[in-house]
Amino acid sequence: MTITQAETILKKYNTEPFLIQHGQTVSGVMGYYAKKYDPEREEYWRVVGMLHDTDFEQFPEEHCVKGIEILRNEGVPEDIIAAALSHGHGMTKTPYEPKHMMEKILFATDELTGLIGAAALMRPSKSTLDMELSSVKKKFKDKKFAAGCSRDVIKLGAEKLGWELDELINETILAMREVEQNAN
């Protein structure tokens, strides 16, 4: 499956610009991490990131469950379905658990990209290009800021990876910078 095919599927089931942008951002972040940890499969990681929230707009109450049926009907391979929908483990009724590094990175960065994106919008530059770790850590501590982004999931994601929280946040800022630079 190609990234173009994955994006077509995402857009077929999502019309909200924010959800499409989120899929594109997470896809880019996954590509960034793939270059470091699994460079031969960068497109695969990007496809997983693009498809992770395919069912969210239409079925928020059945997120990561309805996606199984949707993605199967679209001919998406089972390994991509399992990887993409494992990000909801413990928060949704998904039968998949993040076991492999790629899945753990998706689990850890999905919520975090939302927090970093919201923090970027508060900056005069509206960008991650000049964002520092300390800025995100300050917003992370403020539970009212981007309240929909679960800090517990982000912390658990760092734990699953065996990384310090600061390492996860900083590396994801760098990933989002790369995504932003490539979009310009």
C-alpha positions as CSV (number, residue, x, y, z in Angstrom):
1,M,0.0,0.0,0.0
2,T,1.3,3.5,-0.9
3,I,1.0,6.7,1.1
4,T,-1.1,8.1,-1.7
5,Q,-3.6,5.2,-1.4
6,A,-3.7,5.6,2.4
7,E,-4.3,9.4,2.1
8,T,-7.2,8.7,-0.4
9,I,-8.8,6.3,2.2
10,L,-8.3,8.8,5.0
11,K,-10.0,11.5,2.9
12,K,-12.8,9.2,1.9
13,Y,-13.9,8.8,5.5
14,N,-12.9,12.2,6.9
15,T,-13.9,15.7,5.7
16,E,-12.8,17.8,8.7
17,P,-9.6,19.6,7.7
18,F,-8.2,19.1,11.2
19,L,-8.5,15.3,11.1
20,I,-7.0,15.2,7.6
21,Q,-4.1,17.4,8.8
22,H,-3.7,15.2,11.9
23,G,-3.4,12.1,9.7
24,Q,-0.8,13.8,7.5
25,T,1.1,15.1,10.5
26,V,1.2,11.7,12.3
27,S,2.2,10.1,9.0
28,G,5.1,12.5,8.6
29,V,6.1,12.0,12.3
30,M,6.1,8.2,11.7
31,G,8.2,8.7,8.6
32,Y,10.7,10.7,10.7
33,Y,11.0,7.9,13.2
34,A,11.2,5.2,10.5
35,K,14.3,6.9,9.1
36,K,15.9,6.4,12.5
37,Y,14.7,2.9,13.4
38,D,13.5,1.1,10.2
39,P,14.6,3.1,7.1
40,E,13.8,0.4,4.7
41,R,10.1,0.6,5.7
42,E,9.6,4.3,5.9
43,E,6.5,4.3,3.6
44,Y,5.0,1.5,5.6
45,W,5.3,3.5,8.8
46,R,3.9,6.6,7.1
47,V,0.9,4.5,5.8
48,V,0.2,3.3,9.3
49,G,0.3,6.9,10.6
50,M,-2.0,8.1,7.8
51,L,-4.6,5.5,8.5
52,H,-4.7,5.4,12.3
53,D,-7.8,7.7,12.7
54,T,-9.7,6.7,9.6
55,D,-12.8,5.9,11.5
56,F,-12.7,8.8,14.0
57,E,-14.9,11.4,12.3
58,Q,-17.8,9.1,11.5
59,F,-17.6,6.7,14.5
60,P,-15.9,8.5,17.5
61,E,-17.6,6.1,20.0
62,E,-16.4,3.1,18.1
63,H,-12.9,4.5,17.3
64,C,-10.3,1.8,16.5
65,V,-13.1,-0.8,16.3
66,K,-15.1,0.4,13.3
67,G,-11.8,1.1,11.6
68,I,-11.2,-2.7,11.3
69,E,-14.2,-3.1,9.1
70,I,-13.6,0.1,7.1
71,L,-9.9,-0.7,6.4
72,R,-10.7,-4.3,5.5
73,N,-13.3,-3.2,3.1
74,E,-10.7,-0.9,1.5
75,G,-8.4,-3.8,1.0
76,V,-5.8,-2.7,3.6
77,P,-3.5,-5.6,4.7
78,E,-4.2,-7.0,8.1
79,D,-0.7,-6.1,9.5
80,I,-1.3,-2.4,8.6
81,I,-4.8,-2.5,10.2
82,A,-3.4,-4.1,13.4
83,A,-0.5,-1.6,13.6
84,A,-2.7,1.5,12.9
85,L,-5.5,0.6,15.3
86,S,-3.2,-0.5,18.1
87,H,-2.8,3.2,19.1
88,G,-6.2,3.0,20.8
89,H,-5.1,0.2,23.2
90,G,-6.5,0.8,26.7
91,M,-8.6,3.8,25.5
92,T,-10.9,2.1,23.0
93,K,-12.1,-1.4,22.5
94,T,-9.5,-2.2,19.9
95,P,-8.3,-5.8,20.0
96,Y,-4.8,-4.8,19.0
97,E,-2.0,-3.9,21.4
98,P,1.1,-2.0,20.5
99,K,3.9,-4.6,20.6
100,H,6.5,-3.5,18.0
101,M,8.5,-0.4,18.1
102,M,6.5,1.2,15.3
103,E,3.3,0.6,17.1
104,K,4.7,1.9,20.4
105,I,5.9,5.1,18.7
106,L,2.4,5.6,17.1
107,F,0.8,5.1,20.5
108,A,3.2,7.5,22.2
109,T,3.1,10.3,19.5
110,D,-0.5,10.4,18.5
111,E,-1.7,12.4,21.5
112,L,1.7,14.2,21.7
113,T,1.4,15.6,18.2
114,G,-1.9,17.2,19.2
115,L,-0.3,18.8,22.3
116,I,2.7,20.0,20.3
117,G,0.5,21.3,17.5
118,A,-1.7,23.2,19.9
119,A,1.4,24.7,21.6
120,A,2.7,25.8,18.3
121,L,-0.5,27.6,17.5
122,M,0.0,29.7,20.7
123,R,3.4,30.9,19.6
124,P,3.8,34.2,17.7
125,S,5.3,32.2,14.8
126,K,2.4,29.6,14.9
127,S,5.2,27.1,14.1
128,T,7.3,24.2,15.6
129,L,10.4,25.6,13.8
130,D,11.3,27.8,16.8
131,M,9.7,25.6,19.5
132,E,11.8,24.3,22.4
133,L,11.3,21.4,24.8
134,S,10.7,23.8,27.7
135,S,7.7,25.4,26.0
136,V,6.0,22.0,25.5
137,K,6.8,20.8,29.0
138,K,5.2,24.0,30.4
139,K,2.0,23.3,28.3
140,F,2.2,19.6,29.3
141,K,1.9,20.5,33.0
142,D,-1.1,22.7,32.4
143,K,-4.0,20.2,32.4
144,K,-6.4,22.8,31.0
145,F,-4.3,23.4,27.9
146,A,-5.2,21.0,25.1
147,A,-7.2,19.1,27.6
148,G,-8.2,16.5,25.0
149,C,-4.6,15.3,24.7
150,S,-4.1,12.6,27.4
151,R,-0.9,13.2,29.3
152,D,-1.3,9.8,30.9
153,V,-1.2,8.1,27.4
154,I,1.8,10.2,26.4
155,K,3.7,9.1,29.6
156,L,2.6,5.5,29.1
157,G,3.9,5.7,25.5
158,A,7.3,6.9,26.7
159,E,7.4,4.0,29.2
160,K,6.4,1.5,26.6
161,L,9.4,2.7,24.5
162,G,11.7,2.8,27.5
163,W,12.4,6.5,26.9
164,E,12.4,9.5,29.2
165,L,9.4,11.8,28.6
166,D,11.7,14.6,27.7
167,E,13.4,12.4,25.0
168,L,10.0,11.6,23.5
169,I,8.8,15.2,23.5
170,N,12.0,16.6,22.1
171,E,12.3,14.0,19.4
172,T,8.6,14.5,18.4
173,I,9.2,18.3,18.2
174,L,12.1,17.5,15.8
175,A,9.8,15.2,13.8
176,M,7.1,17.8,13.5
177,R,9.6,20.4,12.4
178,E,10.7,18.1,9.6
179,V,7.0,17.6,8.6
180,E,6.5,21.4,8.7
181,Q,9.6,22.1,6.6
182,N,8.6,19.5,4.0
183,A,5.2,21.1,3.7
184,N,6.6,24.5,2.9
